[in-house]
Amino acid sequence: MSNFFASVQHGTNEIVGYFRGVVEEVKKVRWPTRKELVSYTITVVIVCTVMFVLTYGFDLLVTRGFELLGIGNS
């Protein structure tokens, strides 16, 4: 029975040690400023919008091409 408690204690120490390591690593992170965060967010929204428009436009062209060839449901 004492082996059981020893293994539980050892497992608990490993878990606590893991989370202490996580906290130490998070302290080393350089977090972006508010200005940088806004800039990054705007960049991501613009890139996603451009990719959406390009994908949608390509889909329309391919669909229209298939319709002209007589391929498709319509």
mmCIF file of the N, C-alpha and C atoms, coordinates in Angstrom:
data_MODEL
# 
_entry.id   MODEL 
# 
loop_
_atom_site.group_PDB 
_atom_site.id 
_atom_site.type_symbol 
_atom_site.label_atom_id 
_atom_site.label_alt_id 
_atom_site.label_comp_id 
_atom_site.label_asym_id 
_atom_site.label_entity_id 
_atom_site.label_seq_id 
_atom_site.pdbx_PDB_ins_code 
_atom_site.Cartn_x 
_atom_site.Cartn_y 
_atom_site.Cartn_z 
_atom_site.occupancy 
_atom_site.B_iso_or_equiv 
_atom_site.pdbx_formal_charge 
_atom_site.auth_seq_id 
_atom_site.auth_comp_id 
_atom_site.auth_asym_id 
_atom_site.auth_atom_id 
_atom_site.pdbx_PDB_model_num 
ATOM 1   N N  . MET A 1 1  ? 0.812   -1.198 0.000   1.00 0.00 ? 1  MET A N  1 
ATOM 2   C CA . MET A 1 1  ? 0.000   0.000  0.000   1.00 0.00 ? 1  MET A CA 1 
ATOM 3   C C  . MET A 1 1  ? 0.855   1.262  0.000   1.00 0.00 ? 1  MET A C  1 
ATOM 4   N N  . SER A 1 2  ? 2.008   1.203  0.662   1.00 0.00 ? 2  SER A N  1 
ATOM 5   C CA . SER A 1 2  ? 2.871   2.380  0.702   1.00 0.00 ? 2  SER A CA 1 
ATOM 6   C C  . SER A 1 2  ? 3.471   2.670  -0.678  1.00 0.00 ? 2  SER A C  1 
ATOM 7   N N  . ASN A 1 3  ? 3.643   1.610  -1.516  1.00 0.00 ? 3  ASN A N  1 
ATOM 8   C CA . ASN A 1 3  ? 4.115   1.823  -2.884  1.00 0.00 ? 3  ASN A CA 1 
ATOM 9   C C  . ASN A 1 3  ? 3.105   2.632  -3.682  1.00 0.00 ? 3  ASN A C  1 
ATOM 10  N N  . PHE A 1 4  ? 1.818   2.370  -3.444  1.00 0.00 ? 4  PHE A N  1 
ATOM 11  C CA . PHE A 1 4  ? 0.760   3.104  -4.127  1.00 0.00 ? 4  PHE A CA 1 
ATOM 12  C C  . PHE A 1 4  ? 0.842   4.586  -3.796  1.00 0.00 ? 4  PHE A C  1 
ATOM 13  N N  . PHE A 1 5  ? 0.949   4.906  -2.511  1.00 0.00 ? 5  PHE A N  1 
ATOM 14  C CA . PHE A 1 5  ? 1.009   6.307  -2.105  1.00 0.00 ? 5  PHE A CA 1 
ATOM 15  C C  . PHE A 1 5  ? 2.286   6.976  -2.587  1.00 0.00 ? 5  PHE A C  1 
ATOM 16  N N  . ALA A 1 6  ? 3.379   6.218  -2.624  1.00 0.00 ? 6  ALA A N  1 
ATOM 17  C CA . ALA A 1 6  ? 4.636   6.772  -3.122  1.00 0.00 ? 6  ALA A CA 1 
ATOM 18  C C  . ALA A 1 6  ? 4.519   7.101  -4.611  1.00 0.00 ? 6  ALA A C  1 
ATOM 19  N N  . SER A 1 7  ? 3.873   6.199  -5.381  1.00 0.00 ? 7  SER A N  1 
ATOM 20  C CA . SER A 1 7  ? 3.723   6.460  -6.817  1.00 0.00 ? 7  SER A CA 1 
ATOM 21  C C  . SER A 1 7  ? 2.770   7.622  -7.066  1.00 0.00 ? 7  SER A C  1 
ATOM 22  N N  . VAL A 1 8  ? 1.725   7.736  -6.245  1.00 0.00 ? 8  VAL A N  1 
ATOM 23  C CA . VAL A 1 8  ? 0.798   8.871  -6.384  1.00 0.00 ? 8  VAL A CA 1 
ATOM 24  C C  . VAL A 1 8  ? 1.529   10.163 -6.070  1.00 0.00 ? 8  VAL A C  1 
ATOM 25  N N  . GLN A 1 9  ? 2.320   10.160 -5.008  1.00 0.00 ? 9  GLN A N  1 
ATOM 26  C CA . GLN A 1 9  ? 3.082   11.351 -4.626  1.00 0.00 ? 9  GLN A CA 1 
ATOM 27  C C  . GLN A 1 9  ? 4.062   11.723 -5.738  1.00 0.00 ? 9  GLN A C  1 
ATOM 28  N N  . HIS A 1 10 ? 4.722   10.720 -6.320  1.00 0.00 ? 10 HIS A N  1 
ATOM 29  C CA . HIS A 1 10 ? 5.677   10.962 -7.403  1.00 0.00 ? 10 HIS A CA 1 
ATOM 30  C C  . HIS A 1 10 ? 4.950   11.549 -8.618  1.00 0.00 ? 10 HIS A C  1 
ATOM 31  N N  . GLY A 1 11 ? 3.785   10.998 -8.959  1.00 0.00 ? 11 GLY A N  1 
ATOM 32  C CA . GLY A 1 11 ? 3.003   11.520 -10.082 1.00 0.00 ? 11 GLY A CA 1 
ATOM 33  C C  . GLY A 1 11 ? 2.550   12.942 -9.836  1.00 0.00 ? 11 GLY A C  1 
ATOM 34  N N  . THR A 1 12 ? 2.141   13.233 -8.617  1.00 0.00 ? 12 THR A N  1 
ATOM 35  C CA . THR A 1 12 ? 1.706   14.584 -8.261  1.00 0.00 ? 12 THR A CA 1 
ATOM 36  C C  . THR A 1 12 ? 2.870   15.555 -8.393  1.00 0.00 ? 12 THR A C  1 
ATOM 37  N N  . ASN A 1 13 ? 4.053   15.149 -7.946  1.00 0.00 ? 13 ASN A N  1 
ATOM 38  C CA . ASN A 1 13 ? 5.229   16.015 -8.069  1.00 0.00 ? 13 ASN A CA 1 
ATOM 39  C C  . ASN A 1 13 ? 5.554   16.295 -9.531  1.00 0.00 ? 13 ASN A C  1 
ATOM 40  N N  . GLU A 1 14 ? 5.396   15.301 -10.395 1.00 0.00 ? 14 GLU A N  1 
ATOM 41  C CA . GLU A 1 14 ? 5.662   15.511 -11.821 1.00 0.00 ? 14 GLU A CA 1 
ATOM 42  C C  . GLU A 1 14 ? 4.670   16.491 -12.429 1.00 0.00 ? 14 GLU A C  1 
ATOM 43  N N  . ILE A 1 15 ? 3.406   16.365 -12.048 1.00 0.00 ? 15 ILE A N  1 
ATOM 44  C CA . ILE A 1 15 ? 2.373   17.270 -12.575 1.00 0.00 ? 15 ILE A CA 1 
ATOM 45  C C  . ILE A 1 15 ? 2.627   18.695 -12.109 1.00 0.00 ? 15 ILE A C  1 
ATOM 46  N N  . VAL A 1 16 ? 2.923   18.861 -10.825 1.00 0.00 ? 16 VAL A N  1 
ATOM 47  C CA . VAL A 1 16 ? 3.208   20.194 -10.285 1.00 0.00 ? 16 VAL A CA 1 
ATOM 48  C C  . VAL A 1 16 ? 4.444   20.775 -10.963 1.00 0.00 ? 16 VAL A C  1 
ATOM 49  N N  . GLY A 1 17 ? 5.465   19.948 -11.154 1.00 0.00 ? 17 GLY A N  1 
ATOM 50  C CA . GLY A 1 17 ? 6.686   20.405 -11.825 1.00 0.00 ? 17 GLY A CA 1 
ATOM 51  C C  . GLY A 1 17 ? 6.416   20.829 -13.256 1.00 0.00 ? 17 GLY A C  1 
ATOM 52  N N  . TYR A 1 18 ? 5.550   20.099 -13.927 1.00 0.00 ? 18 TYR A N  1 
ATOM 53  C CA . TYR A 1 18 ? 5.193   20.451 -15.306 1.00 0.00 ? 18 TYR A CA 1 
ATOM 54  C C  . TYR A 1 18 ? 4.559   21.839 -15.354 1.00 0.00 ? 18 TYR A C  1 
ATOM 55  N N  . PHE A 1 19 ? 3.581   22.076 -14.489 1.00 0.00 ? 19 PHE A N  1 
ATOM 56  C CA . PHE A 1 19 ? 2.890   23.372 -14.515 1.00 0.00 ? 19 PHE A CA 1 
ATOM 57  C C  . PHE A 1 19 ? 3.795   24.507 -14.062 1.00 0.00 ? 19 PHE A C  1 
ATOM 58  N N  . ARG A 1 20 ? 4.728   24.239 -13.162 1.00 0.00 ? 20 ARG A N  1 
ATOM 59  C CA . ARG A 1 20 ? 5.707   25.267 -12.794 1.00 0.00 ? 20 ARG A CA 1 
ATOM 60  C C  . ARG A 1 20 ? 6.564   25.628 -14.000 1.00 0.00 ? 20 ARG A C  1 
ATOM 61  N N  . GLY A 1 21 ? 6.945   24.617 -14.779 1.00 0.00 ? 21 GLY A N  1 
ATOM 62  C CA . GLY A 1 21 ? 7.713   24.875 -16.000 1.00 0.00 ? 21 GLY A CA 1 
ATOM 63  C C  . GLY A 1 21 ? 6.921   25.683 -17.008 1.00 0.00 ? 21 GLY A C  1 
ATOM 64  N N  . VAL A 1 22 ? 5.636   25.382 -17.119 1.00 0.00 ? 22 VAL A N  1 
ATOM 65  C CA . VAL A 1 22 ? 4.775   26.132 -18.042 1.00 0.00 ? 22 VAL A CA 1 
ATOM 66  C C  . VAL A 1 22 ? 4.717   27.596 -17.625 1.00 0.00 ? 22 VAL A C  1 
ATOM 67  N N  . VAL A 1 23 ? 4.539   27.840 -16.334 1.00 0.00 ? 23 VAL A N  1 
ATOM 68  C CA . VAL A 1 23 ? 4.470   29.224 -15.837 1.00 0.00 ? 23 VAL A CA 1 
ATOM 69  C C  . VAL A 1 23 ? 5.781   29.951 -16.127 1.00 0.00 ? 23 VAL A C  1 
ATOM 70  N N  . GLU A 1 24 ? 6.911   29.295 -15.926 1.00 0.00 ? 24 GLU A N  1 
ATOM 71  C CA . GLU A 1 24 ? 8.215   29.912 -16.201 1.00 0.00 ? 24 GLU A CA 1 
ATOM 72  C C  . GLU A 1 24 ? 8.355   30.260 -17.680 1.00 0.00 ? 24 GLU A C  1 
ATOM 73  N N  . GLU A 1 25 ? 7.916   29.381 -18.564 1.00 0.00 ? 25 GLU A N  1 
ATOM 74  C CA . GLU A 1 25 ? 8.015   29.645 -19.998 1.00 0.00 ? 25 GLU A CA 1 
ATOM 75  C C  . GLU A 1 25 ? 7.093   30.788 -20.418 1.00 0.00 ? 25 GLU A C  1 
ATOM 76  N N  . VAL A 1 26 ? 5.900   30.851 -19.847 1.00 0.00 ? 26 VAL A N  1 
ATOM 77  C CA . VAL A 1 26 ? 4.963   31.927 -20.194 1.00 0.00 ? 26 VAL A CA 1 
ATOM 78  C C  . VAL A 1 26 ? 5.519   33.275 -19.758 1.00 0.00 ? 26 VAL A C  1 
ATOM 79  N N  . LYS A 1 27 ? 6.274   33.303 -18.670 1.00 0.00 ? 27 LYS A N  1 
ATOM 80  C CA . LYS A 1 27 ? 6.892   34.558 -18.224 1.00 0.00 ? 27 LYS A CA 1 
ATOM 81  C C  . LYS A 1 27 ? 7.927   35.059 -19.229 1.00 0.00 ? 27 LYS A C  1 
ATOM 82  N N  . LYS A 1 28 ? 8.504   34.165 -20.028 1.00 0.00 ? 28 LYS A N  1 
ATOM 83  C CA . LYS A 1 28 ? 9.528   34.542 -21.007 1.00 0.00 ? 28 LYS A CA 1 
ATOM 84  C C  . LYS A 1 28 ? 8.923   35.065 -22.305 1.00 0.00 ? 28 LYS A C  1 
ATOM 85  N N  . VAL A 1 29 ? 7.633   34.886 -22.503 1.00 0.00 ? 29 VAL A N  1 
ATOM 86  C CA . VAL A 1 29 ? 6.980   35.276 -23.750 1.00 0.00 ? 29 VAL A CA 1 
ATOM 87  C C  . VAL A 1 29 ? 6.946   36.788 -23.875 1.00 0.00 ? 29 VAL A C  1 
ATOM 88  N N  . ARG A 1 30 ? 7.243   37.283 -25.079 1.00 0.00 ? 30 ARG A N  1 
ATOM 89  C CA . ARG A 1 30 ? 7.118   38.716 -25.356 1.00 0.00 ? 30 ARG A CA 1 
ATOM 90  C C  . ARG A 1 30 ? 5.738   38.931 -25.962 1.00 0.00 ? 30 ARG A C  1 
ATOM 91  N N  . TRP A 1 31 ? 4.845   39.486 -25.167 1.00 0.00 ? 31 TRP A N  1 
ATOM 92  C CA . TRP A 1 31 ? 3.476   39.687 -25.618 1.00 0.00 ? 31 TRP A CA 1 
ATOM 93  C C  . TRP A 1 31 ? 3.400   40.930 -26.488 1.00 0.00 ? 31 TRP A C  1 
ATOM 94  N N  . PRO A 1 32 ? 2.571   40.917 -27.551 1.00 0.00 ? 32 PRO A N  1 
ATOM 95  C CA . PRO A 1 32 ? 2.471   42.091 -28.433 1.00 0.00 ? 32 PRO A CA 1 
ATOM 96  C C  . PRO A 1 32 ? 1.774   43.245 -27.727 1.00 0.00 ? 32 PRO A C  1 
ATOM 97  N N  . THR A 1 33 ? 2.143   44.456 -28.162 1.00 0.00 ? 33 THR A N  1 
ATOM 98  C CA . THR A 1 33 ? 1.470   45.640 -27.637 1.00 0.00 ? 33 THR A CA 1 
ATOM 99  C C  . THR A 1 33 ? 0.076   45.720 -28.269 1.00 0.00 ? 33 THR A C  1 
ATOM 100 N N  . ARG A 1 34 ? -0.737  46.603 -27.750 1.00 0.00 ? 34 ARG A N  1 
ATOM 101 C CA . ARG A 1 34 ? -2.094  46.769 -28.295 1.00 0.00 ? 34 ARG A CA 1 
ATOM 102 C C  . ARG A 1 34 ? -2.025  47.206 -29.757 1.00 0.00 ? 34 ARG A C  1 
ATOM 103 N N  . LYS A 1 35 ? -1.092  48.113 -30.064 1.00 0.00 ? 35 LYS A N  1 
ATOM 104 C CA . LYS A 1 35 ? -0.949  48.611 -31.430 1.00 0.00 ? 35 LYS A CA 1 
ATOM 105 C C  . LYS A 1 35 ? -0.543  47.466 -32.375 1.00 0.00 ? 35 LYS A C  1 
ATOM 106 N N  . GLU A 1 36 ? 0.403   46.632 -31.952 1.00 0.00 ? 36 GLU A N  1 
ATOM 107 C CA . GLU A 1 36 ? 0.821   45.498 -32.772 1.00 0.00 ? 36 GLU A CA 1 
ATOM 108 C C  . GLU A 1 36 ? -0.335  44.517 -32.965 1.00 0.00 ? 36 GLU A C  1 
ATOM 109 N N  . LEU A 1 37 ? -1.081  44.260 -31.898 1.00 0.00 ? 37 LEU A N  1 
ATOM 110 C CA . LEU A 1 37 ? -2.194  43.319 -31.967 1.00 0.00 ? 37 LEU A CA 1 
ATOM 111 C C  . LEU A 1 37 ? -3.258  43.793 -32.958 1.00 0.00 ? 37 LEU A C  1 
ATOM 112 N N  . VAL A 1 38 ? -3.578  45.079 -32.924 1.00 0.00 ? 38 VAL A N  1 
ATOM 113 C CA . VAL A 1 38 ? -4.557  45.639 -33.866 1.00 0.00 ? 38 VAL A CA 1 
ATOM 114 C C  . VAL A 1 38 ? -4.027  45.517 -35.288 1.00 0.00 ? 38 VAL A C  1 
ATOM 115 N N  . SER A 1 39 ? -2.744  45.816 -35.474 1.00 0.00 ? 39 SER A N  1 
ATOM 116 C CA . SER A 1 39 ? -2.141  45.725 -36.805 1.00 0.00 ? 39 SER A CA 1 
ATOM 117 C C  . SER A 1 39 ? -2.180  44.295 -37.333 1.00 0.00 ? 39 SER A C  1 
ATOM 118 N N  . TYR A 1 40 ? -1.825  43.334 -36.499 1.00 0.00 ? 40 TYR A N  1 
ATOM 119 C CA . TYR A 1 40 ? -1.848  41.926 -36.906 1.00 0.00 ? 40 TYR A CA 1 
ATOM 120 C C  . TYR A 1 40 ? -3.270  41.474 -37.223 1.00 0.00 ? 40 TYR A C  1 
ATOM 121 N N  . THR A 1 41 ? -4.223  41.909 -36.433 1.00 0.00 ? 41 THR A N  1 
ATOM 122 C CA . THR A 1 41 ? -5.613  41.511 -36.641 1.00 0.00 ? 41 THR A CA 1 
ATOM 123 C C  . THR A 1 41 ? -6.128  42.057 -37.967 1.00 0.00 ? 41 THR A C  1 
ATOM 124 N N  . ILE A 1 42 ? -5.830  43.311 -38.240 1.00 0.00 ? 42 ILE A N  1 
ATOM 125 C CA . ILE A 1 42 ? -6.263  43.921 -39.504 1.00 0.00 ? 42 ILE A CA 1 
ATOM 126 C C  . ILE A 1 42 ? -5.620  43.182 -40.687 1.00 0.00 ? 42 ILE A C  1 
ATOM 127 N N  . THR A 1 43 ? -4.351  42.839 -40.564 1.00 0.00 ? 43 THR A N  1 
ATOM 128 C CA . THR A 1 43 ? -3.658  42.114 -41.625 1.00 0.00 ? 43 THR A CA 1 
ATOM 129 C C  . THR A 1 43 ? -4.324  40.763 -41.889 1.00 0.00 ? 43 THR A C  1 
ATOM 130 N N  . VAL A 1 44 ? -4.650  40.042 -40.828 1.00 0.00 ? 44 VAL A N  1 
ATOM 131 C CA . VAL A 1 44 ? -5.280  38.734 -40.985 1.00 0.00 ? 44 VAL A CA 1 
ATOM 132 C C  . VAL A 1 44 ? -6.651  38.868 -41.642 1.00 0.00 ? 44 VAL A C  1 
ATOM 133 N N  . VAL A 1 45 ? -7.435  39.852 -41.235 1.00 0.00 ? 45 VAL A N  1 
ATOM 134 C CA . VAL A 1 45 ? -8.767  40.042 -41.816 1.00 0.00 ? 45 VAL A CA 1 
ATOM 135 C C  . VAL A 1 45 ? -8.645  40.385 -43.308 1.00 0.00 ? 45 VAL A C  1 
ATOM 136 N N  . ILE A 1 46 ? -7.689  41.237 -43.666 1.00 0.00 ? 46 ILE A N  1 
ATOM 137 C CA . ILE A 1 46 ? -7.508  41.608 -45.075 1.00 0.00 ? 46 ILE A CA 1 
ATOM 138 C C  . ILE A 1 46 ? -7.075  40.397 -45.894 1.00 0.00 ? 46 ILE A C  1 
ATOM 139 N N  . VAL A 1 47 ? -6.106  39.633 -45.403 1.00 0.00 ? 47 VAL A N  1 
ATOM 140 C CA . VAL A 1 47 ? -5.628  38.462 -46.137 1.00 0.00 ? 47 VAL A CA 1 
ATOM 141 C C  . VAL A 1 47 ? -6.754  37.441 -46.304 1.00 0.00 ? 47 VAL A C  1 
ATOM 142 N N  . CYS A 1 48 ? -7.531  37.212 -45.246 1.00 0.00 ? 48 CYS A N  1 
ATOM 143 C CA . CYS A 1 48 ? -8.653  36.265 -45.346 1.00 0.00 ? 48 CYS A CA 1 
ATOM 144 C C  . CYS A 1 48 ? -9.689  36.744 -46.358 1.00 0.00 ? 48 CYS A C  1 
ATOM 145 N N  . THR A 1 49 ? -9.973  38.042 -46.383 1.00 0.00 ? 49 THR A N  1 
ATOM 146 C CA . THR A 1 49 ? -10.941 38.591 -47.324 1.00 0.00 ? 49 THR A CA 1 
ATOM 147 C C  . THR A 1 49 ? -10.443 38.438 -48.763 1.00 0.00 ? 49 THR A C  1 
ATOM 148 N N  . VAL A 1 50 ? -9.179  38.750 -48.993 1.00 0.00 ? 50 VAL A N  1 
ATOM 149 C CA . VAL A 1 50 ? -8.612  38.608 -50.336 1.00 0.00 ? 50 VAL A CA 1 
ATOM 150 C C  . VAL A 1 50 ? -8.655  37.150 -50.779 1.00 0.00 ? 50 VAL A C  1 
ATOM 151 N N  . MET A 1 51 ? -8.283  36.239 -49.896 1.00 0.00 ? 51 MET A N  1 
ATOM 152 C CA . MET A 1 51 ? -8.303  34.815 -50.248 1.00 0.00 ? 51 MET A CA 1 
ATOM 153 C C  . MET A 1 51 ? -9.733  34.346 -50.543 1.00 0.00 ? 51 MET A C  1 
ATOM 154 N N  . PHE A 1 52 ? -10.707 34.842 -49.782 1.00 0.00 ? 52 PHE A N  1 
ATOM 155 C CA . PHE A 1 52 ? -12.104 34.495 -50.034 1.00 0.00 ? 52 PHE A CA 1 
ATOM 156 C C  . PHE A 1 52 ? -12.522 34.967 -51.420 1.00 0.00 ? 52 PHE A C  1 
ATOM 157 N N  . VAL A 1 53 ? -12.215 36.219 -51.743 1.00 0.00 ? 53 VAL A N  1 
ATOM 158 C CA . VAL A 1 53 ? -12.615 36.775 -53.035 1.00 0.00 ? 53 VAL A CA 1 
ATOM 159 C C  . VAL A 1 53 ? -11.952 36.003 -54.178 1.00 0.00 ? 53 VAL A C  1 
ATOM 160 N N  . LEU A 1 54 ? -10.663 35.702 -54.043 1.00 0.00 ? 54 LEU A N  1 
ATOM 161 C CA . LEU A 1 54 ? -9.968  34.945 -55.094 1.00 0.00 ? 54 LEU A CA 1 
ATOM 162 C C  . LEU A 1 54 ? -10.563 33.543 -55.254 1.00 0.00 ? 54 LEU A C  1 
ATOM 163 N N  . THR A 1 55 ? -10.829 32.874 -54.150 1.00 0.00 ? 55 THR A N  1 
ATOM 164 C CA . THR A 1 55 ? -11.396 31.522 -54.212 1.00 0.00 ? 55 THR A CA 1 
ATOM 165 C C  . THR A 1 55 ? -12.795 31.554 -54.814 1.00 0.00 ? 55 THR A C  1 
ATOM 166 N N  . TYR A 1 56 ? -13.609 32.507 -54.395 1.00 0.00 ? 56 TYR A N  1 
ATOM 167 C CA . TYR A 1 56 ? -14.966 32.633 -54.921 1.00 0.00 ? 56 TYR A CA 1 
ATOM 168 C C  . TYR A 1 56 ? -14.938 32.930 -56.420 1.00 0.00 ? 56 TYR A C  1 
ATOM 169 N N  . GLY A 1 57 ? -14.048 33.852 -56.825 1.00 0.00 ? 57 GLY A N  1 
ATOM 170 C CA . GLY A 1 57 ? -13.936 34.192 -58.237 1.00 0.00 ? 57 GLY A CA 1 
ATOM 171 C C  . GLY A 1 57 ? -13.481 33.002 -59.074 1.00 0.00 ? 57 GLY A C  1 
ATOM 172 N N  . PHE A 1 58 ? -12.503 32.248 -58.573 1.00 0.00 ? 58 PHE A N  1 
ATOM 173 C CA . PHE A 1 58 ? -12.036 31.065 -59.287 1.00 0.00 ? 58 PHE A CA 1 
ATOM 174 C C  . PHE A 1 58 ? -13.159 30.040 -59.405 1.00 0.00 ? 58 PHE A C  1 
ATOM 175 N N  . ASP A 1 59 ? -13.918 29.856 -58.333 1.00 0.00 ? 59 ASP A N  1 
ATOM 176 C CA . ASP A 1 59 ? -15.038 28.916 -58.359 1.00 0.00 ? 59 ASP A CA 1 
ATOM 177 C C  . ASP A 1 59 ? -16.076 29.335 -59.401 1.00 0.00 ? 59 ASP A C  1 
ATOM 178 N N  . LEU A 1 60 ? -16.378 30.625 -59.460 1.00 0.00 ? 60 LEU A N  1 
ATOM 179 C CA . LEU A 1 60 ? -17.337 31.105 -60.461 1.00 0.00 ? 60 LEU A CA 1 
ATOM 180 C C  . LEU A 1 60 ? -16.831 30.845 -61.878 1.00 0.00 ? 60 LEU A C  1 
ATOM 181 N N  . LEU A 1 61 ? -15.544 31.101 -62.109 1.00 0.00 ? 61 LEU A N  1 
ATOM 182 C CA . LEU A 1 61 ? -14.979 30.876 -63.441 1.00 0.00 ? 61 LEU A CA 1 
ATOM 183 C C  . LEU A 1 61 ? -15.027 29.400 -63.829 1.00 0.00 ? 61 LEU A C  1 
ATOM 184 N N  . VAL A 1 62 ? -14.665 28.530 -62.927 1.00 0.00 ? 62 VAL A N  1 
ATOM 185 C CA . VAL A 1 62 ? -14.665 27.097 -63.228 1.00 0.00 ? 62 VAL A CA 1 
ATOM 186 C C  . VAL A 1 62 ? -16.092 26.613 -63.454 1.00 0.00 ? 62 VAL A C  1 
ATOM 187 N N  . THR A 1 63 ? -17.020 27.072 -62.608 1.00 0.00 ? 63 THR A N  1 
ATOM 188 C CA . THR A 1 63 ? -18.423 26.673 -62.758 1.00 0.00 ? 63 THR A CA 1 
ATOM 189 C C  . THR A 1 63 ? -18.962 27.143 -64.113 1.00 0.00 ? 63 THR A C  1 
ATOM 190 N N  . ARG A 1 64 ? -18.672 28.390 -64.457 1.00 0.00 ? 64 ARG A N  1 
ATOM 191 C CA . ARG A 1 64 ? -19.142 28.923 -65.753 1.00 0.00 ? 64 ARG A CA 1 
ATOM 192 C C  . ARG A 1 64 ? -18.510 28.159 -66.910 1.00 0.00 ? 64 ARG A C  1 
ATOM 193 N N  . GLY A 1 65 ? -17.232 27.814 -66.774 1.00 0.00 ? 65 GLY A N  1 
ATOM 194 C CA . GLY A 1 65 ? -16.562 27.034 -67.820 1.00 0.00 ? 65 GLY A CA 1 
ATOM 195 C C  . GLY A 1 65 ? -17.208 25.673 -68.001 1.00 0.00 ? 65 GLY A C  1 
ATOM 196 N N  . PHE A 1 66 ? -17.548 24.997 -66.917 1.00 0.00 ? 66 PHE A N  1 
ATOM 197 C CA . PHE A 1 66 ? -18.215 23.709 -67.020 1.00 0.00 ? 66 PHE A CA 1 
ATOM 198 C C  . PHE A 1 66 ? -19.602 23.838 -67.626 1.00 0.00 ? 66 PHE A C  1 
ATOM 199 N N  . GLU A 1 67 ? -20.311 24.917 -67.274 1.00 0.00 ? 67 GLU A N  1 
ATOM 200 C CA . GLU A 1 67 ? -21.642 25.144 -67.863 1.00 0.00 ? 67 GLU A CA 1 
ATOM 201 C C  . GLU A 1 67 ? -21.539 25.349 -69.372 1.00 0.00 ? 67 GLU A C  1 
ATOM 202 N N  . LEU A 1 68 ? -20.516 26.084 -69.824 1.00 0.00 ? 68 LEU A N  1 
ATOM 203 C CA . LEU A 1 68 ? -20.326 26.315 -71.268 1.00 0.00 ? 68 LEU A CA 1 
ATOM 204 C C  . LEU A 1 68 ? -19.996 25.019 -71.999 1.00 0.00 ? 68 LEU A C  1 
ATOM 205 N N  . LEU A 1 69 ? -19.343 24.092 -71.303 1.00 0.00 ? 69 LEU A N  1 
ATOM 206 C CA . LEU A 1 69 ? -19.008 22.803 -71.904 1.00 0.00 ? 69 LEU A CA 1 
ATOM 207 C C  . LEU A 1 69 ? -20.158 21.799 -71.805 1.00 0.00 ? 69 LEU A C  1 
ATOM 208 N N  . GLY A 1 70 ? -21.207 22.195 -71.087 1.00 0.00 ? 70 GLY A N  1 
ATOM 209 C CA . GLY A 1 70 ? -22.353 21.307 -70.936 1.00 0.00 ? 70 GLY A CA 1 
ATOM 210 C C  . GLY A 1 70 ? -22.168 20.268 -69.852 1.00 0.00 ? 70 GLY A C  1 
ATOM 211 N N  . ILE A 1 71 ? -21.237 20.526 -68.952 1.00 0.00 ? 71 ILE A N  1 
ATOM 212 C CA . ILE A 1 71 ? -20.992 19.611 -67.828 1.00 0.00 ? 71 ILE A CA 1 
ATOM 213 C C  . ILE A 1 71 ? -21.585 20.224 -66.571 1.00 0.00 ? 71 ILE A C  1 
ATOM 214 N N  . GLY A 1 72 ? -22.305 19.438 -65.804 1.00 0.00 ? 72 GLY A N  1 
ATOM 215 C CA . GLY A 1 72 ? -22.857 19.945 -64.548 1.00 0.00 ? 72 GLY A CA 1 
ATOM 216 C C  . GLY A 1 72 ? -24.319 19.652 -64.406 1.00 0.00 ? 72 GLY A C  1 
ATOM 217 N N  . ASN A 1 73 ? -24.877 20.117 -63.305 1.00 0.00 ? 73 ASN A N  1 
ATOM 218 C CA . ASN A 1 73 ? -26.289 19.847 -62.992 1.00 0.00 ? 73 ASN A CA 1 
ATOM 219 C C  . ASN A 1 73 ? -27.244 20.767 -63.730 1.00 0.00 ? 73 ASN A C  1 
ATOM 220 N N  . SER A 1 74 ? -26.811 21.987 -64.063 1.00 0.00 ? 74 SER A N  1 
ATOM 221 C CA . SER A 1 74 ? -27.740 22.959 -64.647 1.00 0.00 ? 74 SER A CA 1 
ATOM 222 C C  . SER A 1 74 ? -28.003 22.692 -66.102 1.00 0.00 ? 74 SER A C  1 
# 
